[in-house]
Amino acid sequence: MRATRSSVQKRDVGGEAYEEKSSDLSEPALETSRKTRRPAKKPRVDKEGLDRTRAGKATQAPKTGAEVTIKTEDLNGADIDPESGADIDEDVAAVKRDAARPPPVNSEYLPLPWKGRLGYACINTYLRSSTPPVFSSRTCRIASILAHRHPLHDETLPEHAVHNRPNKAAPADVARGSRYVEEIGLANARDVPRMLRWNEKYGIRFMRLSSDMFPFASHEVYGYKLAPFAAGALEEVGRLAAKLGHRLTMHPGQYTQLGSPRQGVVENAVRDLEYHDEMLSLLRLPEQQDRDAVMVLHLGGTFGDKTATIERFKTNYKALSASVKKRLVLENDDVGWSVHDLLPVCEELNIPLILDFHHHNIIFDASQVREGTHDIVPLFPRIKATWDRKRIRQKMHYSEPRPEAVTARQRRRHNPRPSGLPPCPDDMDLMIEAKDKEQAVFGLMRTFKLPGWDGFADIIPYERTDDKRGAPKKVVRGTETKAAGDIGKVGDASSEIGGVDEVAEDEIGMGGEDGRVYWPPGMEEWLRPKKREVKKST
């Protein structure tokens, strides 16, 4: 079953409020829904870090009016998905004001010849659209976990959306429901090695793992530990990453805030960090790769008082486990915290600082630097020192605003494919944050002739020869006998569709002999079979 887009709904089960998500499962199909009219296609959204933390938020105590006001004013739309294609409306005055701001001053330096690694986050668009799809963020609803505490009506048959569903009249077993959600997580983890092999084939050796790999693992009520059930699958991921020399990192979601004034939010954040740390630790990576497997965190809201928020963060950070503190790194954001805000905190607490160039161009200390990349370069030695002290290889983040963006809120949206490179060191691990994921990396490789730029080719529109949808099989006329049904003339070398070639299991989604895995900007629809056009009679 091809995955469906997730949605979040408020429900109440057993008197306890929670948020549930529609099923986002693929082969093996763990849950299906009744056939309905397909809604209009929406932009693909990377849900990195949102699913689990939304569910965690739902178990917290209700907010007071003051807390709601603080959050609304402070975050100023922090829940905007930077990779969504939706428009942001701004008033005319805001557009005029921001359009008239001083132009950015950018560095002329390009990190060429390139010796570093470009990476992408969580989803591989090409593999995600394969048949069967390959991805690591399948999820479920809490209602489904509760339903699967009951046995199927007929346990000798596979589950079916209509004919063989959980029998809620039968006694419930918590362990059975736990196995259901654990199997979803294992299906996610087992797809990661294929993603790593795909990355290796096309010269990408840096990737962010999905925080949604194990649904609800850090939930206050329905959470669970990954060991021992997932230890083997994650160790296999780590074994391959070690063999190939790939770097793996993670990025907890925006609601994981250690500086919050609400104790419930802090407790949720600690659980979330422990979950991420356990996942990375179970990879069993070699010492340096394990050290480089960091967890990227934003400081979060300012809550109307930056000084007080920083003090709360310091207190809560010091109470974290040594294992979490070993992995935690801070990143400047595009809402409230600039590089100049965070660098002193990182130096005091011995936390590496990630410089996000895109965020820096939106939130910066105008008393010390101008917008653009030029003025931030003198801070590079201090930023690098925060990494060197912990012997972790430095990484930076890069993205660009959409071309039509004017205001700060609009500029937070990521361009699906950035067109340039920042003035980072030429051996940097550079995470490209863009809607088009690995395709954005390919675009930069082609533009700047980076290593591997000639190792992939454009896809054939609407056709795939590397999955189980069925590759066209060429039949040469004149090679079969008339008894076999060949009615063509002998010697006619034209070809026609005559069957389906089998694709080896380890070659599914790998691009075939020609490495056809690149789709041009805006043409993601080429990844799927062309829809049949129905001509309307006049």
C-alpha positions in Angstrom: 0.0 0.0 0.0 1.4 3.4 -0.9 1.7 5.7 2.1 -0.8 8.5 2.6 -0.1 11.9 4.0 -0.4 12.3 7.7 -2.9 14.4 9.5 -3.3 15.2 13.1 -6.6 15.0 15.0 -7.6 15.5 18.6 -9.3 12.5 20.2 -10.1 11.4 23.7 -9.4 7.8 24.7 -10.0 6.6 28.2 -10.6 10.1 29.4 -7.1 11.1 28.3 -6.5 13.6 25.5 -4.0 12.9 22.9 -3.2 13.7 19.2 -3.4 11.0 16.7 -2.1 10.7 13.1 -3.5 9.0 10.1 -1.6 6.0 9.0 1.6 6.6 6.9 2.5 3.0 6.2 3.9 1.2 3.2 4.8 -2.4 2.5 4.2 -4.4 4.6 0.8 -2.8 5.0 0.2 -2.5 8.7 -3.0 -0.5 8.4 -5.3 0.5 5.6 -8.4 2.7 5.3 -11.6 2.5 3.4 -11.3 3.6 -0.2 -12.2 7.2 -0.5 -11.9 9.9 -3.2 -8.3 11.0 -3.4 -8.0 14.7 -2.2 -6.2 17.3 -4.3 -2.5 16.9 -4.2 -0.7 19.0 -1.6 3.0 19.9 -1.3 5.1 17.2 0.2 6.0 18.1 3.8 9.0 16.8 5.7 7.5 16.0 9.1 10.9 15.7 10.8 10.5 15.8 14.5 6.8 16.9 14.6 4.8 13.7 15.0 6.3 12.4 18.2 6.6 15.8 19.9 3.0 16.8 19.0 1.8 13.6 20.7 4.0 14.4 23.7 2.6 17.9 24.0 -0.9 16.6 24.1 -0.3 14.9 27.5 0.8 18.1 29.2 -1.4 20.2 31.4 -3.6 22.8 29.7 -1.8 26.2 29.2 -2.9 29.3 31.0 -3.9 32.3 29.1 -0.6 34.0 29.9 1.4 31.0 28.7 -0.5 30.9 25.4 0.1 34.6 24.9 3.8 34.2 25.6 4.1 31.4 23.2 2.2 33.1 20.4 4.1 36.3 20.7 7.5 34.7 21.2 7.5 32.0 18.5 6.0 34.4 15.9 5.0 31.5 13.7 7.8 29.1 14.7 5.7 26.2 13.7 5.9 27.2 10.0 7.4 24.3 8.0 10.4 25.7 6.2 10.1 23.1 3.5 6.4 23.6 2.8 5.4 25.2 -0.5 2.4 27.1 1.0 2.3 30.9 0.6 2.6 33.2 3.6 0.4 36.3 3.4 2.0 39.6 4.7 0.5 43.0 5.0 1.7 45.6 2.5 3.6 47.7 5.1 5.7 44.6 6.2 6.5 43.8 2.6 7.6 47.4 1.9 9.6 47.7 5.1 11.6 44.4 4.5 12.0 45.1 0.8 13.8 48.3 1.7 16.2 46.8 4.2 19.9 47.2 3.4 21.1 44.6 0.8 23.0 41.6 2.2 26.8 41.7 2.0 28.1 38.3 1.0 31.6 36.8 0.9 33.1 36.2 -2.5 34.8 33.0 -1.3 33.7 29.6 -2.7 35.0 26.4 -1.0 36.4 25.0 -4.2 37.9 22.5 -5.0 35.4 20.8 -2.6 36.8 18.2 -0.2 33.9 18.0 2.2 30.6 16.1 2.4 27.2 17.4 1.4 24.2 15.8 3.2 20.5 15.8 3.2 17.8 15.2 5.8 15.7 12.1 6.5 13.9 11.5 3.2 15.2 10.3 -0.1 12.6 11.5 -2.7 13.7 8.9 -5.3 13.6 5.9 -3.0 10.4 7.2 -1.3 8.5 6.9 -4.6 9.9 3.4 -5.5 7.7 0.4 -5.5 7.8 -0.7 -2.8 8.7 2.6 -1.2 11.9 2.9 0.8 11.8 5.4 3.8 12.2 5.5 7.5 9.2 7.5 8.8 6.3 5.2 8.7 3.9 6.0 11.6 0.6 5.2 13.1 -2.1 6.6 15.3 -2.3 6.1 19.1 -5.8 4.8 18.4 -4.2 2.1 16.2 -1.9 1.0 19.0 -4.8 0.7 21.4 -6.8 -1.2 18.8 -4.0 -3.6 18.1 -4.0 -4.7 21.8 -6.8 -6.9 20.6 -6.3 -10.0 18.5 -7.5 -10.1 14.9 -10.8 -11.7 14.2 -8.9 -14.5 12.5 -5.3 -14.8 13.6 -4.6 -17.4 10.9 -5.0 -14.8 8.2 -3.2 -11.5 7.6 -4.8 -8.3 8.7 -7.2 -6.7 6.3 -8.8 -3.2 6.5 -12.3 -4.6 6.1 -12.4 -8.4 6.5 -9.9 -9.0 9.3 -9.5 -6.2 11.7 -8.7 -6.3 15.4 -11.5 -7.8 17.4 -12.3 -5.2 20.1 -14.7 -7.6 21.8 -11.7 -9.8 22.7 -9.5 -9.2 25.8 -6.8 -6.5 25.3 -3.1 -7.2 25.7 -0.8 -4.2 26.2 2.2 -6.3 24.9 0.4 -7.1 21.7 -0.2 -3.3 21.0 3.5 -2.7 21.8 4.6 -5.3 19.3 2.4 -3.5 16.6 4.2 -0.2 17.0 7.6 -1.8 17.4 7.1 -3.6 14.1 6.5 -0.2 12.4 9.8 1.1 13.9 11.7 -2.0 12.7 10.3 -1.6 9.2 11.7 1.9 9.2 15.1 0.9 10.6 15.4 -1.9 8.0 15.1 0.5 5.1 18.0 2.7 6.3 20.7 0.4 5.0 19.2 0.6 1.5 19.3 4.4 1.8 22.9 4.3 2.8 23.9 2.0 -0.1 22.0 4.3 -2.5 23.9 7.3 -1.0 27.2 5.6 -1.4 26.5 4.8 -5.1 25.8 8.4 -5.8 28.6 10.0 -3.7 26.6 11.2 -0.7 28.1 10.2 2.6 26.3 12.4 5.1 22.7 12.0 6.2 20.3 13.0 9.0 18.3 10.1 10.4 14.6 10.6 10.9 13.4 11.4 14.4 10.2 9.6 13.5 11.8 6.2 13.0 10.2 4.8 16.1 6.7 6.3 16.5 5.8 7.7 19.9 9.0 6.2 21.5 9.4 9.3 23.7 5.7 9.7 24.5 4.9 10.2 28.2 2.2 7.4 28.2 2.9 5.2 25.2 6.7 5.6 25.0 9.1 2.7 25.0 12.8 1.8 25.0 14.4 0.7 21.8 16.5 -2.0 23.4 16.4 -4.9 23.1 13.9 -5.2 20.3 15.5 -2.7 17.9 19.2 -3.3 18.9 19.9 -5.7 16.0 18.3 -3.6 13.3 20.1 -0.4 14.4 23.4 -2.2 14.8 23.1 -3.3 11.2 22.6 0.3 10.2 25.7 1.3 12.2 27.8 -1.6 10.8 27.1 -0.4 7.2 27.6 3.2 8.0 31.0 2.3 9.6 32.0 0.3 6.6 31.1 3.0 4.1 32.5 5.9 6.3 29.1 7.7 6.3 28.2 10.3 9.0 24.8 10.0 10.6 23.2 12.7 12.8 19.8 13.6 14.2 17.8 16.8 14.8 15.1 16.7 17.6 12.0 18.8 16.8 11.3 22.4 17.5 9.2 21.6 20.6 12.1 20.0 22.4 12.9 23.0 24.5 15.2 22.9 27.5 14.7 26.6 28.2 10.9 26.5 28.6 9.4 27.9 31.8 6.9 25.0 31.8 8.2 21.9 33.7 6.1 19.6 31.5 7.7 20.9 28.4 11.2 20.4 29.9 10.3 16.8 31.0 9.1 16.0 27.5 12.3 17.5 26.0 14.5 15.3 28.3 12.6 12.2 27.3 12.9 13.1 23.6 16.7 13.7 23.9 17.1 10.4 25.7 15.2 8.6 22.9 17.5 10.2 20.2 20.6 9.3 22.2 19.5 5.7 22.6 19.0 5.4 18.9 22.4 6.8 18.0 24.1 4.7 20.7 22.5 1.5 19.5 24.2 2.0 16.1 27.4 0.9 17.8 29.6 3.1 15.6 33.4 3.3 15.8 34.6 5.8 18.3 35.1 8.9 16.0 31.9 8.2 14.0 30.0 7.8 17.3 31.4 11.1 18.5 30.4 12.8 15.2 26.8 11.4 15.6 25.4 14.5 17.2 21.9 15.7 18.1 21.1 19.2 16.8 19.0 21.3 19.1 17.5 24.8 18.9 17.3 26.8 22.1 13.6 27.4 21.4 11.4 30.3 22.4 12.7 33.4 24.2 9.6 33.6 26.4 9.8 37.3 26.6 13.2 37.3 28.5 16.3 35.9 26.8 18.4 36.2 30.0 16.0 34.1 32.1 15.6 31.6 29.3 19.3 31.1 29.0 19.6 30.5 32.7 16.8 27.9 32.6 18.6 26.2 29.7 21.9 26.1 31.6 20.2 24.6 34.7 18.4 21.9 32.7 21.4 21.2 30.5 23.6 20.5 33.5 21.0 17.9 34.7 21.1 15.9 31.5 22.8 12.5 31.3 26.5 12.5 30.3 25.6 10.5 27.2 23.1 13.2 26.0 25.5 16.0 26.8 28.1 14.2 24.8 26.0 14.4 21.6 24.1 17.7 22.1 25.0 20.7 19.8 23.2 24.0 19.5 22.1 25.8 16.3 21.2 29.4 15.7 17.6 29.8 14.5 15.4 32.0 12.4 13.0 33.2 15.1 14.8 34.5 18.1 18.4 33.2 18.7 21.4 34.6 16.8 24.9 33.3 16.6 26.0 36.1 18.9 23.3 35.0 21.4 24.4 31.4 21.5 28.2 31.5 21.0 28.9 32.6 24.6 26.5 30.0 26.0 28.3 27.3 23.9 31.7 28.4 25.1 30.6 28.4 28.7 28.9 25.0 28.7 31.3 23.3 26.2 28.6 22.8 23.6 29.5 22.8 19.8 27.7 25.5 17.8 26.2 24.8 14.4 26.2 27.8 12.1 23.1 27.8 9.9 23.8 30.4 7.2 20.1 30.7 6.2 19.0 31.4 9.8 21.8 33.9 10.3 20.6 36.0 7.3 17.2 36.3 9.1 18.2 36.6 12.8 21.5 38.4 13.4 22.9 41.1 15.8 22.6 44.2 13.6 24.9 46.0 16.0 27.8 43.7 15.1 27.2 42.3 11.7 25.3 43.0 8.5 23.0 40.6 6.7 24.9 38.2 4.5 27.8 35.8 4.8 30.7 38.3 4.7 30.6 39.6 8.3 30.1 36.2 10.0 33.4 34.8 8.6 35.6 36.4 11.4 33.7 34.3 13.9 34.6 31.0 12.2 37.6 30.3 14.5 35.6 30.7 17.7 32.8 28.5 16.3 35.3 25.9 15.2 36.9 25.9 18.6 33.6 24.7 20.2 33.9 21.6 18.1 37.6 21.0 18.5 37.3 21.0 22.3 35.1 17.9 22.1 37.0 16.3 19.2 33.9 16.3 17.0 34.1 17.0 13.3 32.4 20.3 12.6 29.2 20.6 10.5 27.3 23.6 9.2 23.8 24.0 7.7 23.0 25.7 4.4 19.7 26.6 2.6 18.4 29.6 0.8 15.0 31.5 0.8 12.5 31.0 -1.9 13.1 33.5 -4.8 9.8 35.4 -4.2 10.3 35.8 -0.4 10.6 39.4 0.9 9.7 39.5 4.6 11.5 37.6 7.3 8.6 35.2 7.7 8.5 34.5 4.0 12.3 34.1 3.8 12.1 31.3 6.4 10.8 29.0 3.7 13.5 27.0 2.0 14.2 27.2 -1.7 13.6 23.6 -2.9 17.1 23.7 -4.4 19.7 26.2 -3.4 21.9 27.6 -6.1 25.1 28.5 -4.3 27.5 27.4 -1.6 28.4 29.3 1.6 31.9 30.5 2.4 32.6 27.5 4.6 35.9 25.6 4.8 36.3 23.3 1.8 36.4 20.2 4.0 33.1 20.9 5.8 30.3 18.5 6.5 27.5 20.7 5.0 23.9 19.7 5.6 21.7 21.0 2.7 18.2 21.7 4.1 15.8 21.8 1.2 12.5 20.3 0.2 14.0 18.4 -2.7 16.4 16.6 -0.4 19.0 14.5 -2.3 18.0 16.2 -5.5 19.2 19.5 -4.0 22.5 17.9 -3.3 22.7 16.7 -6.9 21.9 20.2 -8.2 24.9 21.6 -6.3 27.1 18.8 -7.5 26.2 19.5 -11.1 26.5 23.3 -10.8 29.9 23.3 -9.2 31.2 20.1 -10.7 31.7 18.6 -7.2 33.0 15.0 -6.9 30.4 12.6 -8.2 28.6 15.1 -10.4 28.8 12.9 -13.4 27.7 9.7 -11.6 24.0 10.1 -12.1 21.6 10.8 -15.0 18.2 12.3 -15.6 15.2 10.0 -15.1 12.9 9.1 -18.0 9.6 10.9 -17.4 7.0 8.7 -15.8 9.0 5.5 -16.3 11.0 3.4 -13.8 13.1 0.4 -14.7 14.3 -0.3 -11.2 11.2 -1.2 -9.2 8.4 -3.7 -9.1 5.9 -1.6 -11.0 7.3 -3.4 -14.0 10.0 -2.3 -16.4 9.2 -2.4 -20.1 10.6 -5.6 -21.7 11.8 -5.3 -25.2 10.9 -8.0 -27.6 12.7 -8.0 -31.0 10.4 -9.1 -33.8 11.8 -11.8 -36.0 13.3 -13.8 -33.2 10.2 -15.8 -32.4 8.4 -18.4 -34.5 4.9 -18.0 -35.9 3.9 -20.8 -33.5 4.8 -18.5 -30.7 2.4 -15.9 -32.0 4.8 -13.7 -33.9 3.1 -12.2 -36.9 5.8 -9.6 -37.7 8.0 -9.9 -40.7 11.2 -11.7 -40.3 14.1 -9.2 -39.9 11.9 -6.5 -38.5 14.0 -5.1 -35.6 11.4 -2.8 -34.1 10.5 -3.4 -30.4 7.3 -3.5 -28.5 6.2 -4.0 -24.9 6.2 -7.8 -24.5 6.3 -8.4 -20.7 8.0 -7.3 -17.5 11.6 -7.8 -16.5 12.2 -8.9 -13.0 14.2 -6.5 -10.8 16.6 -8.0 -8.3 15.7 -7.2 -4.7 18.9 -5.4 -4.0 18.5 -3.3 -7.2 15.1 -1.9 -6.4 15.3 1.9 -6.4 19.0 2.0 -7.3 18.6 3.8 -10.6 19.4 0.9 -13.0 22.5 0.6 -15.1 22.5 4.2 -16.2 21.9 5.7 -12.7 18.8 7.5 -13.7 17.9 9.1 -10.4 17.8 12.9 -11.1 14.6 14.7 -11.7 14.6 18.3 -12.9 13.4 21.1 -10.6 9.6 21.1 -10.3 9.2 17.7 -12.0 8.7 15.4 -9.0 5.6 14.0 -10.8 8.0 12.3 -13.2 8.8 9.8 -10.4 5.3 8.3 -10.7 3.4 6.7 -13.6 1.6 9.2 -15.7 -2.0 9.6 -14.8 -4.4 8.4 -17.5 -6.0 11.3 -19.2 -9.8 11.0 -19.8 -10.9 13.0 -22.7 -14.1 14.8 -22.2 -16.7 14.5 -24.9 -17.9 17.8 -26.3 
